[in-house]
């Protein structure tokens, strides 16, 4: 599992990451 973060995207409003990569899948918030 890998946390994905970009300074070019809006900040998350809660205590979670912008996206997570699990194998070949990417789960995004928002």
N, C-alpha and C positions, 0 to 999 in steps of 0.2 A: 504494500500500500504506500502511495507517495502523495504528499500534499502538494498542490499546485497553487502558486501565488503569482499575481502580476501587479506591478505598480501602475499599470495602464488601465486597470479596471477599477470600478467603484469598490470601496472598502466594504467588507461584510458588516452588517449591523448587529449581528449576534456573535456568540462565541464559537464560530465555526469557520472553516476554510472556504475559499472561493471554489475549489474543486479538489477532487481526490481521484487518483488513477489507481485502479485495481486490475492488474494484468493488462488486457487490451481494452478495458472499459474505463470511461471517464465520467464521473458523477459531478455535476455542477450545482451550485446553489443559486437561488434567485430565479 
